[in-house]
Amino acid sequence: MDNILALVADPAAWVALATLVVMEVVLGIDNLLFISIITNKLPENRRAAARRLGIGLALILRLALLAGVAMIVRLTEPVFAVLGQTFSWKDLILIAGGLFLVWKATREISHNVDPDPDGDMFAGRQARPSFAGAVTQVLLLDLVFSVDSIITAVGMTPHIPVMILAVVIAVSAMLVAAGPLSRFIAGHPTVVMLALGFLLVIGMALIADGFGVHIPKGYIYAAMAFSALIEGLNMLSRRARRLRAERRAEG
């Protein structure tokens, strides 16, 4: 109890908390895009439940990882080397997660542009993935982002309660934003392709990071923000053209 009170009275702890929350929310954008695209393929009456369950289980996963933070930190230790390049368990997780993200984004792009798609890769020949399959995919990707963010968080503060509170706040924000974002993506098909392009870039960045080539996240998010701005202008342009056409039809 005394330790908690000391943290509450420590301005450095509050600064670390605010920084961690911002970091978790920014990193959560990738996750939210993936969650929105995956759950939007489910029947409409099951989408909200899949989002809530996936994000809720993701919170439990992150808290469990924080409980074993000492083990997580050891994931950065080299385990083998190939041609002079060392690899840790963190690197392998990032590479596997990046490959999964590139594979999934590529398949979804193919599904969207193919006039005769062969169904989702997790659902055989079915047109829609299963509820369990969607939640499993959300958890798999969240595991990758969780390991990366927790290792980063450990380097920013040694206080586990601060990290736990930051994770709870960030995941709660994800839970609130998931519904509106999913509905926005579902209502704007062109945004789906843009989001898949983002996921493809993020997957490649994860693979590069796993091989020791660090791409600053700021560059990626700046490119995402610029692309989103252009798409927003395109949406306004299409809306204006539609309104002008409707007025001409009425006149």
PASEBA-1860 file (N, C-alpha, C; in nm, 3 decimals):
! residues 251
1> MDNILALV> 0.083/-0.121/0.000/0.000/0.000/0.000/0.086/0.126/0.000 ~ 0.194/0.122/0.078/0.284/0.237/0.085/0.349/0.264/-0.051 ~ 0.382/0.155/-0.122/0.442/0.171/-0.255/0.345/0.239/-0.352 ~ 0.216/0.202/-0.344/0.115/0.262/-0.430/0.101/0.411/-0.400 ~ 0.096/0.445/-0.271/0.084/0.585/-0.231/0.205/0.666/-0.276 ~ 0.322/0.603/-0.269/0.445/0.671/-0.313/0.440/0.697/-0.463 ~ 0.386/0.602/-0.540/0.374/0.622/-0.684/0.275/0.734/-0.717 ~ 0.163/0.739/-0.642/0.062/0.842/-0.665/0.122/0.981/-0.641
9> ADPAAWVA> 0.210/0.991/-0.544/0.272/1.120/-0.511/0.394/1.151/-0.596 ~ 0.433/1.061/-0.684/0.554/1.079/-0.764/0.519/1.136/-0.901 ~ 0.558/1.261/-0.931/0.527/1.319/-1.063/0.586/1.239/-1.178 ~ 0.702/1.179/-1.158/0.765/1.099/-1.264/0.677/0.980/-1.302 ~ 0.608/0.923/-1.204/0.518/0.810/-1.232/0.401/0.854/-1.319 ~ 0.349/0.974/-1.293/0.238/1.026/-1.374/0.283/1.055/-1.517 ~ 0.404/1.108/-1.532/0.457/1.133/-1.666/0.476/1.001/-1.740 ~ 0.529/0.901/-1.670/0.548/0.769/-1.732/0.414/0.709/-1.771
17> LATLVVME> 0.312/0.726/-1.685/0.179/0.673/-1.714/0.122/0.738/-1.840 ~ 0.129/0.871/-1.848/0.075/0.941/-1.965/0.148/0.898/-2.092 ~ 0.280/0.886/-2.083/0.359/0.846/-2.200/0.323/0.705/-2.245 ~ 0.309/0.615/-2.147/0.275/0.476/-2.180/0.136/0.465/-2.240 ~ 0.041/0.542/-2.188/-0.095/0.538/-2.242/-0.095/0.584/-2.388 ~ -0.025/0.694/-2.415/-0.017/0.744/-2.553/0.048/0.639/-2.643 ~ 0.157/0.579/-2.595/0.225/0.477/-2.674/0.135/0.358/-2.701 ~ 0.064/0.311/-2.599/-0.024/0.195/-2.616/-0.139/0.227/-2.711
25> VVLGIDNL> -0.193/0.348/-2.703/-0.304/0.386/-2.790/-0.257/0.394/-2.935 ~ -0.139/0.454/-2.957/-0.086/0.465/-3.093/-0.058/0.327/-3.151 ~ 0.008/0.242/-3.072/0.035/0.106/-3.119/-0.094/0.027/-3.138 ~ -0.199/0.064/-3.063/-0.326/-0.007/-3.074/-0.401/0.023/-3.203 ~ -0.360/0.130/-3.275/-0.426/0.162/-3.402/-0.413/0.046/-3.499 ~ -0.294/-0.013/-3.505/-0.273/-0.129/-3.593/-0.370/-0.241/-3.559 ~ -0.378/-0.266/-3.430/-0.466/-0.373/-3.382/-0.612/-0.344/-3.415 ~ -0.653/-0.220/-3.396/-0.793/-0.183/-3.421/-0.829/-0.201/-3.569
33> LFISIITN> -0.737/-0.164/-3.658/-0.763/-0.184/-3.800/-0.784/-0.330/-3.832 ~ -0.696/-0.415/-3.776/-0.706/-0.558/-3.800/-0.837/-0.613/-3.743 ~ -0.870/-0.573/-3.619/-0.993/-0.619/-3.555/-1.115/-0.579/-3.638 ~ -1.116/-0.454/-3.686/-1.230/-0.406/-3.763/-1.248/-0.485/-3.892 ~ -1.139/-0.510/-3.963/-1.148/-0.582/-4.090/-1.192/-0.727/-4.068 ~ -1.137/-0.792/-3.965/-1.170/-0.932/-3.939/-1.314/-0.947/-3.891 ~ -1.356/-0.867/-3.794/-1.490/-0.883/-3.738/-1.599/-0.839/-3.835 ~ -1.567/-0.749/-3.928/-1.667/-0.706/-4.026/-1.702/-0.816/-4.126
41> KLPENRRA> -1.623/-0.924/-4.127/-1.654/-1.037/-4.214/-1.752/-1.134/-4.149 ~ -1.780/-1.113/-4.020/-1.877/-1.196/-3.949/-2.018/-1.145/-3.975 ~ -2.121/-1.227/-3.948/-2.258/-1.177/-3.954/-2.274/-1.056/-3.863 ~ -2.354/-0.961/-3.903/-2.364/-0.833/-3.832/-2.400/-0.848/-3.686 ~ -2.485/-0.947/-3.654/-2.529/-0.963/-3.515/-2.422/-1.024/-3.424 ~ -2.307/-1.065/-3.481/-2.201/-1.125/-3.400/-2.074/-1.039/-3.395 ~ -2.073/-0.931/-3.471/-1.952/-0.849/-3.480/-1.915/-0.785/-3.347 ~ -2.012/-0.723/-3.282/-1.984/-0.653/-3.156/-1.933/-0.751/-3.051
49> AARRLGIG> -1.996/-0.870/-3.044/-1.954/-0.969/-2.946/-1.811/-1.016/-2.973 ~ -1.777/-1.033/-3.101/-1.641/-1.075/-3.136/-1.539/-0.967/-3.100 ~ -1.574/-0.841/-3.124/-1.484/-0.732/-3.089/-1.462/-0.727/-2.938 ~ -1.571/-0.735/-2.862/-1.559/-0.727/-2.716/-1.480/-0.844/-2.661 ~ -1.510/-0.965/-2.710/-1.439/-1.083/-2.661/-1.291/-1.079/-2.698 ~ -1.262/-1.042/-2.823/-1.123/-1.036/-2.868/-1.043/-0.934/-2.788 ~ -1.099/-0.815/-2.767/-1.028/-0.711/-2.693/-1.019/-0.747/-2.545 ~ -1.126/-0.808/-2.491/-1.123/-0.850/-2.350/-1.016/-0.955/-2.324
57> LALILRLA> -1.009/-1.054/-2.413/-0.905/-1.157/-2.399/-0.766/-1.097/-2.421 ~ -0.758/-0.997/-2.509/-0.629/-0.929/-2.531/-0.583/-0.859/-2.404 ~ -0.677/-0.799/-2.330/-0.642/-0.735/-2.203/-0.589/-0.837/-2.103 ~ -0.657/-0.952/-2.095/-0.611/-1.058/-2.003/-0.473/-1.106/-2.045 ~ -0.452/-1.120/-2.176/-0.321/-1.164/-2.226/-0.212/-1.066/-2.188 ~ -0.237/-0.937/-2.203/-0.136/-0.837/-2.170/-0.107/-0.832/-2.021 ~ -0.210/-0.847/-1.940/-0.188/-0.848/-1.795/-0.109/-0.972/-1.754 ~ -0.136/-1.085/-1.820/-0.060/-1.207/-1.791/0.086/-1.190/-1.830
65> LLAGVAMI> 0.109/-1.124/-1.945/0.247/-1.099/-1.987/0.318/-1.005/-1.890 ~ 0.245/-0.907/-1.838/0.305/-0.816/-1.740/0.340/-0.891/-1.612 ~ 0.257/-0.990/-1.576/0.287/-1.069/-1.456/0.416/-1.147/-1.472 ~ 0.449/-1.183/-1.595/0.574/-1.254/-1.621/0.673/-1.164/-1.691 ~ 0.678/-1.036/-1.648/0.760/-0.938/-1.718/0.908/-0.975/-1.719 ~ 0.956/-1.042/-1.614/1.097/-1.083/-1.610/1.127/-1.180/-1.724 ~ 1.033/-1.271/-1.751/1.051/-1.365/-1.861/1.044/-1.293/-1.995 ~ 0.953/-1.193/-2.006/0.938/-1.119/-2.130/1.067/-1.045/-2.164
73> VRLTEPVF> 1.130/-0.986/-2.062/1.254/-0.913/-2.085/1.363/-1.006/-2.138 ~ 1.364/-1.130/-2.090/1.465/-1.225/-2.135/1.445/-1.267/-2.280 ~ 1.329/-1.237/-2.337/1.304/-1.271/-2.477/1.395/-1.194/-2.572 ~ 1.458/-1.088/-2.522/1.548/-1.009/-2.606/1.688/-1.069/-2.613 ~ 1.715/-1.171/-2.533/1.848/-1.232/-2.533/1.864/-1.322/-2.656 ~ 1.980/-1.315/-2.725/2.002/-1.397/-2.845/1.993/-1.547/-2.813 ~ 1.930/-1.622/-2.903/1.918/-1.767/-2.884/1.995/-1.845/-2.991 ~ 2.016/-1.784/-3.109/2.099/-1.848/-3.212/2.139/-1.741/-3.313
81> AVLGQTFS> 2.232/-1.778/-3.398/2.281/-1.685/-3.500/2.285/-1.755/-3.635 ~ 2.257/-1.679/-3.741/2.263/-1.730/-3.878/2.341/-1.629/-3.962 ~ 2.453/-1.673/-4.017/2.537/-1.588/-4.101/2.573/-1.457/-4.031 ~ 2.604/-1.469/-3.903/2.644/-1.352/-3.827/2.530/-1.270/-3.771 ~ 2.407/-1.302/-3.807/2.289/-1.230/-3.757/2.229/-1.307/-3.641 ~ 2.224/-1.243/-3.522/2.167/-1.308/-3.405/2.016/-1.287/-3.400 ~ 1.947/-1.386/-3.345/1.802/-1.380/-3.332/1.762/-1.413/-3.189 ~ 1.671/-1.334/-3.134/1.613/-1.361/-3.002/1.471/-1.411/-3.022
89> WKDLILIA> 1.408/-1.453/-2.911/1.269/-1.496/-2.921/1.179/-1.380/-2.963 ~ 1.214/-1.259/-2.917/1.137/-1.141/-2.960/1.145/-1.124/-3.111 ~ 1.265/-1.140/-3.168/1.282/-1.128/-3.313/1.197/-1.231/-3.386 ~ 1.198/-1.354/-3.337/1.121/-1.460/-3.402/0.971/-1.432/-3.394 ~ 0.927/-1.379/-3.280/0.785/-1.345/-3.266/0.747/-1.234/-3.362 ~ 0.833/-1.132/-3.375/0.805/-1.022/-3.467/0.802/-1.071/-3.612 ~ 0.897/-1.157/-3.648/0.901/-1.209/-3.785/0.776/-1.293/-3.814 ~ 0.739/-1.380/-3.720/0.620/-1.464/-3.738/0.494/-1.377/-3.748
97> GGLFLVWK> 0.485/-1.277/-3.659/0.369/-1.188/-3.663/0.364/-1.106/-3.790 ~ 0.479/-1.059/-3.836/0.484/-0.983/-3.960/0.444/-1.068/-4.080 ~ 0.493/-1.192/-4.085/0.455/-1.281/-4.194/0.305/-1.310/-4.192 ~ 0.252/-1.331/-4.072/0.107/-1.355/-4.059/0.029/-1.234/-4.110 ~ 0.074/-1.113/-4.073/0.004/-0.991/-4.112/0.012/-0.969/-4.263 ~ 0.131/-0.992/-4.321/0.147/-0.977/-4.466/0.060/-1.080/-4.539 ~ 0.061/-1.203/-4.489/-0.020/-1.309/-4.551/-0.169/-1.275/-4.545 ~ -0.214/-1.234/-4.426/-0.355/-1.204/-4.409/-0.397/-1.084/-4.492
105> ATREISHN> -0.317/-0.976/-4.490/-0.350/-0.857/-4.566/-0.353/-0.888/-4.716 ~ -0.255/-0.968/-4.763/-0.250/-1.004/-4.904/-0.372/-1.086/-4.944 ~ -0.410/-1.180/-4.860/-0.528/-1.261/-4.890/-0.655/-1.177/-4.891 ~ -0.665/-1.083/-4.797/-0.784/-0.998/-4.792/-0.789/-0.905/-4.913 ~ -0.674/-0.853/-4.955/-0.671/-0.769/-5.075/-0.713/-0.851/-5.196 ~ -0.660/-0.974/-5.207/-0.699/-1.062/-5.317/-0.848/-1.091/-5.314 ~ -0.901/-1.113/-5.193/-1.044/-1.141/-5.180/-1.128/-1.022/-5.225 ~ -1.078/-0.900/-5.200/-1.154/-0.781/-5.235/-1.149/-0.749/-5.384
113> VDPDPDGD> -1.039/-0.783/-5.451/-1.027/-0.749/-5.594/-1.066/-0.864/-5.685 ~ -1.074/-0.986/-5.632/-1.108/-1.102/-5.714/-1.259/-1.107/-5.734 ~ -1.308/-1.110/-5.857/-1.452/-1.118/-5.881/-1.514/-1.250/-5.837 ~ -1.431/-1.352/-5.820/-1.481/-1.484/-5.776/-1.391/-1.535/-5.664 ~ -1.394/-1.471/-5.543/-1.305/-1.511/-5.435/-1.333/-1.651/-5.386 ~ -1.229/-1.717/-5.335/-1.244/-1.857/-5.292/-1.268/-1.870/-5.143 ~ -1.309/-1.761/-5.077/-1.339/-1.769/-4.935/-1.222/-1.732/-4.848 ~ -1.246/-1.723/-4.720/-1.142/-1.684/-4.625/-1.049/-1.801/-4.597
121> MFAGRQAR> -0.922/-1.771/-4.573/-0.824/-1.878/-4.557/-0.843/-1.957/-4.429 ~ -0.914/-1.900/-4.331/-0.938/-1.972/-4.207/-1.074/-2.042/-4.209 ~ -1.145/-2.032/-4.319/-1.278/-2.090/-4.323/-1.298/-2.180/-4.445 ~ -1.191/-2.234/-4.499/-1.204/-2.325/-4.612/-1.270/-2.258/-4.730 ~ -1.378/-2.318/-4.779/-1.450/-2.263/-4.894/-1.563/-2.173/-4.852 ~ -1.579/-2.148/-4.720/-1.689/-2.065/-4.674/-1.659/-1.919/-4.704 ~ -1.764/-1.839/-4.720/-1.747/-1.698/-4.751/-1.709/-1.617/-4.628 ~ -1.745/-1.666/-4.509/-1.719/-1.591/-4.387/-1.635/-1.675/-4.291
129> PSFAGAVT> -1.548/-1.610/-4.213/-1.473/-1.683/-4.111/-1.564/-1.717/-3.995 ~ -1.525/-1.812/-3.913/-1.605/-1.846/-3.795/-1.580/-1.745/-3.685 ~ -1.669/-1.744/-3.586/-1.656/-1.654/-3.471/-1.526/-1.683/-3.397 ~ -1.501/-1.812/-3.371/-1.379/-1.851/-3.300/-1.255/-1.817/-3.381 ~ -1.262/-1.836/-3.514/-1.148/-1.805/-3.600/-1.113/-1.657/-3.596 ~ -1.218/-1.571/-3.597/-1.193/-1.427/-3.592/-1.127/-1.387/-3.460 ~ -1.179/-1.440/-3.349/-1.123/-1.406/-3.217/-0.980/-1.458/-3.206 ~ -0.954/-1.579/-3.259/-0.819/-1.636/-3.254/-0.720/-1.550/-3.330
137> QVLLLDLV> -0.759/-1.500/-3.447/-0.671/-1.414/-3.526/-0.639/-1.285/-3.451 ~ -0.741/-1.228/-3.384/-0.720/-1.107/-3.306/-0.618/-1.132/-3.195 ~ -0.632/-1.245/-3.126/-0.540/-1.277/-3.016/-0.398/-1.303/-3.066 ~ -0.385/-1.372/-3.179/-0.252/-1.400/-3.233/-0.176/-1.271/-3.264 ~ -0.245/-1.178/-3.329/-0.176/-1.053/-3.362/-0.152/-0.968/-3.238 ~ -0.246/-0.971/-3.144/-0.227/-0.893/-3.022/-0.107/-0.945/-2.943 ~ -0.081/-1.075/-2.949/0.036/-1.130/-2.881/0.164/-1.066/-2.933 ~ 0.172/-1.049/-3.065/0.291/-0.989/-3.126/0.308/-0.845/-3.078
145> FSVDSIIT> 0.201/-0.765/-3.087/0.210/-0.625/-3.047/0.230/-0.612/-2.896 ~ 0.174/-0.706/-2.818/0.187/-0.699/-2.673/0.331/-0.719/-2.630 ~ 0.398/-0.819/-2.687/0.538/-0.845/-2.651/0.624/-0.723/-2.682 ~ 0.603/-0.665/-2.799/0.682/-0.548/-2.839/0.656/-0.429/-2.747 ~ 0.528/-0.401/-2.717/0.495/-0.284/-2.636/0.538/-0.301/-2.491 ~ 0.529/-0.423/-2.438/0.568/-0.445/-2.298/0.719/-0.431/-2.281 ~ 0.795/-0.483/-2.377/0.941/-0.467/-2.370/0.977/-0.319/-2.376 ~ 0.905/-0.243/-2.460/0.928/-0.098/-2.467/0.889/-0.031/-2.336
153> AVGMTPHI> 0.777/-0.075/-2.277/0.729/-0.015/-2.152/0.827/-0.039/-2.038 ~ 0.887/-0.158/-2.034/0.983/-0.190/-1.929/1.101/-0.094/-1.935 ~ 1.138/-0.053/-2.055/1.249/0.040/-2.069/1.212/0.182/-2.029 ~ 1.081/0.211/-2.015/1.038/0.346/-1.981/1.010/0.364/-1.833 ~ 0.969/0.258/-1.765/0.940/0.267/-1.622/0.961/0.131/-1.556 ~ 1.013/0.128/-1.433/1.030/0.001/-1.364/0.908/-0.039/-1.282 ~ 0.805/0.046/-1.281/0.690/0.025/-1.193/0.580/-0.056/-1.264 ~ 0.559/-0.178/-1.218/0.457/-0.265/-1.278/0.317/-0.205/-1.265
161> PVMILAVV> 0.276/-0.148/-1.148/0.141/-0.090/-1.138/0.116/0.017/-1.244 ~ 0.218/0.097/-1.275/0.202/0.201/-1.378/0.177/0.135/-1.514 ~ 0.251/0.030/-1.545/0.232/-0.040/-1.672/0.095/-0.104/-1.680 ~ 0.050/-0.164/-1.570/-0.082/-0.228/-1.569/-0.191/-0.124/-1.592 ~ -0.183/-0.009/-1.523/-0.284/0.095/-1.539/-0.284/0.150/-1.681 ~ -0.166/0.168/-1.739/-0.157/0.217/-1.877/-0.222/0.119/-1.974 ~ -0.199/-0.010/-1.954/-0.258/-0.112/-2.042/-0.410/-0.112/-2.028 ~ -0.461/-0.105/-1.905/-0.606/-0.105/-1.883/-0.671/0.016/-1.950
169> IAVSAMLV> -0.609/0.134/-1.934/-0.665/0.256/-1.996/-0.663/0.245/-2.148 ~ -0.550/0.200/-2.203/-0.537/0.191/-2.349/-0.633/0.089/-2.408 ~ -0.645/-0.027/-2.345/-0.736/-0.130/-2.396/-0.881/-0.086/-2.382 ~ -0.913/-0.013/-2.275/-1.049/0.042/-2.259/-1.080/0.140/-2.372 ~ -0.981/0.222/-2.410/-0.999/0.315/-2.522/-1.021/0.237/-2.652 ~ -0.947/0.127/-2.669/-0.966/0.043/-2.787/-1.106/-0.013/-2.792 ~ -1.157/-0.055/-2.676/-1.291/-0.113/-2.669/-1.397/-0.012/-2.709 ~ -1.378/0.115/-2.667/-1.473/0.221/-2.701/-1.465/0.255/-2.850
177> AAGPLSRF> -1.342/0.259/-2.904/-1.324/0.303/-3.042/-1.350/0.193/-3.144 ~ -1.348/0.067/-3.102/-1.358/-0.045/-3.198/-1.489/-0.043/-3.276 ~ -1.600/-0.018/-3.205/-1.731/-0.019/-3.270/-1.744/0.089/-3.377 ~ -1.723/0.218/-3.341/-1.733/0.323/-3.443/-1.638/0.304/-3.560 ~ -1.514/0.260/-3.532/-1.418/0.240/-3.640/-1.464/0.127/-3.733 ~ -1.515/0.018/-3.676/-1.563/-0.094/-3.758/-1.679/-0.051/-3.845 ~ -1.772/0.028/-3.789/-1.886/0.074/-3.868/-1.842/0.170/-3.978 ~ -1.743/0.254/-3.947/-1.692/0.347/-4.049/-1.629/0.271/-4.164
185> IAGHPTVV> -1.547/0.171/-4.132/-1.481/0.091/-4.237/-1.584/0.014/-4.318 ~ -1.685/-0.041/-4.250/-1.789/-0.117/-4.321/-1.868/-0.027/-4.415 ~ -1.886/0.100/-4.377/-1.964/0.191/-4.460/-1.886/0.258/-4.571 ~ -1.754/0.240/-4.573/-1.670/0.303/-4.675/-1.574/0.198/-4.733 ~ -1.616/0.127/-4.837/-1.535/0.017/-4.892/-1.394/0.058/-4.934 ~ -1.375/0.182/-4.982/-1.241/0.223/-5.024/-1.145/0.231/-4.906 ~ -1.200/0.257/-4.787/-1.116/0.265/-4.667/-1.061/0.127/-4.632 ~ -1.137/0.021/-4.665/-1.092/-0.115/-4.637/-0.959/-0.142/-4.707
193> MLALGFLL> -0.950/-0.104/-4.836/-0.827/-0.128/-4.911/-0.712/-0.045/-4.853 ~ -0.741/0.077/-4.811/-0.638/0.162/-4.750/-0.589/0.099/-4.620 ~ -0.683/0.050/-4.538/-0.645/-0.014/-4.412/-0.562/-0.140/-4.436 ~ -0.599/-0.218/-4.538/-0.522/-0.338/-4.570/-0.381/-0.302/-4.615 ~ -0.370/-0.192/-4.689/-0.237/-0.144/-4.728/-0.153/-0.106/-4.607 ~ -0.218/-0.041/-4.508/-0.148/-0.008/-4.384/-0.097/-0.134/-4.315 ~ -0.185/-0.235/-4.306/-0.146/-0.359/-4.238/-0.032/-0.429/-4.311 ~ -0.031/-0.419/-4.444/0.078/-0.478/-4.522/0.211/-0.409/-4.489
201> VIGMALIA> 0.208/-0.276/-4.480/0.329/-0.200/-4.446/0.375/-0.234/-4.305 ~ 0.281/-0.242/-4.210/0.315/-0.273/-4.072/0.374/-0.413/-4.062 ~ 0.319/-0.508/-4.137/0.373/-0.643/-4.139/0.516/-0.646/-4.189 ~ 0.545/-0.572/-4.295/0.681/-0.565/-4.347/0.775/-0.500/-4.246 ~ 0.725/-0.399/-4.173/0.807/-0.333/-4.072/0.840/-0.429/-3.957 ~ 0.743/-0.513/-3.919/0.768/-0.612/-3.815/0.875/-0.712/-3.858 ~ 0.866/-0.758/-3.983/0.965/-0.852/-4.034/1.104/-0.788/-4.035 ~ 1.111/-0.663/-4.083/1.239/-0.592/-4.086/1.295/-0.576/-3.945
209> DGFGVHIP> 1.207/-0.543/-3.849/1.251/-0.528/-3.710/1.306/-0.659/-3.656 ~ 1.241/-0.769/-3.693/1.288/-0.899/-3.648/1.426/-0.934/-3.702 ~ 1.460/-0.879/-3.819/1.592/-0.903/-3.878/1.693/-0.794/-3.840 ~ 1.655/-0.710/-3.744/1.748/-0.609/-3.693/1.749/-0.479/-3.768 ~ 1.658/-0.461/-3.863/1.649/-0.335/-3.938/1.531/-0.257/-3.882 ~ 1.559/-0.159/-3.799/1.452/-0.085/-3.732/1.403/0.030/-3.819 ~ 1.272/0.030/-3.847/1.208/0.138/-3.922/1.132/0.224/-3.822 ~ 1.168/0.350/-3.806/1.099/0.435/-3.707/0.949/0.435/-3.730
217> KGYIYAAM> 0.875/0.407/-3.622/0.729/0.402/-3.633/0.670/0.536/-3.675 ~ 0.739/0.645/-3.640/0.688/0.777/-3.675/0.670/0.794/-3.825 ~ 0.765/0.738/-3.904/0.754/0.746/-4.050/0.630/0.673/-4.099 ~ 0.607/0.555/-4.041/0.492/0.474/-4.084/0.361/0.545/-4.050 ~ 0.351/0.596/-3.927/0.226/0.659/-3.886/0.205/0.792/-3.959 ~ 0.314/0.862/-3.992/0.300/0.985/-4.070/0.245/0.954/-4.209 ~ 0.297/0.846/-4.270/0.246/0.805/-4.402/0.100/0.763/-4.393 ~ 0.065/0.692/-4.285/-0.074/0.651/-4.265/-0.165/0.773/-4.250
225> AFSALIEG> -0.121/0.871/-4.171/-0.202/0.991/-4.149/-0.220/1.069/-4.280 ~ -0.112/1.080/-4.359/-0.122/1.152/-4.487/-0.218/1.079/-4.582 ~ -0.206/0.946/-4.590/-0.294/0.868/-4.677/-0.440/0.881/-4.632 ~ -0.462/0.878/-4.500/-0.597/0.892/-4.447/-0.653/1.031/-4.481 ~ -0.568/1.134/-4.475/-0.612/1.269/-4.510/-0.655/1.276/-4.656 ~ -0.574/1.217/-4.745/-0.610/1.216/-4.888/-0.740/1.141/-4.912 ~ -0.755/1.026/-4.844/-0.878/0.949/-4.860/-0.998/1.028/-4.807 ~ -0.977/1.102/-4.697/-1.084/1.186/-4.644/-1.126/1.293/-4.743
233> LNMLSRRA> -1.028/1.355/-4.812/-1.059/1.454/-4.915/-1.133/1.389/-5.032 ~ -1.093/1.267/-5.068/-1.164/1.196/-5.175/-1.309/1.168/-5.137 ~ -1.330/1.131/-5.010/-1.466/1.106/-4.963/-1.550/1.233/-4.969 ~ -1.492/1.346/-4.929/-1.564/1.474/-4.936/-1.595/1.510/-5.082 ~ -1.498/1.481/-5.172/-1.519/1.510/-5.313/-1.632/1.425/-5.370 ~ -1.634/1.296/-5.335/-1.742/1.209/-5.384/-1.877/1.253/-5.329 ~ -1.878/1.294/-5.204/-2.003/1.341/-5.143/-2.052/1.468/-5.212 ~ -1.961/1.560/-5.244/-2.000/1.683/-5.311/-2.056/1.654/-5.450
241> RRLRAERR> -1.990/1.562/-5.523/-2.040/1.526/-5.657/-2.179/1.464/-5.648 ~ -2.200/1.379/-5.547/-2.330/1.316/-5.531/-2.440/1.419/-5.501 ~ -2.407/1.516/-5.415/-2.504/1.619/-5.380/-2.538/1.705/-5.502 ~ -2.434/1.739/-5.583/-2.459/1.818/-5.703/-2.547/1.742/-5.801 ~ -2.522/1.611/-5.813/-2.604/1.529/-5.904/-2.748/1.522/-5.857 ~ -2.769/1.511/-5.725/-2.903/1.505/-5.670/-2.978/1.637/-5.691 ~ -2.906/1.749/-5.676/-2.970/1.880/-5.696/-3.008/1.900/-5.841 ~ -2.919/1.855/-5.933/-2.954/1.867/-6.076/-3.074/1.782/-6.109
249> AEG> -3.082/1.663/-6.047/-3.196/1.573/-6.074/-3.325/1.634/-6.022 ~ -3.316/1.702/-5.905/-3.437/1.763/-5.849/-3.478/1.887/-5.927 ~ -3.377/1.957/-5.985/-3.407/2.079/-6.060/-3.458/2.049/-6.199
END
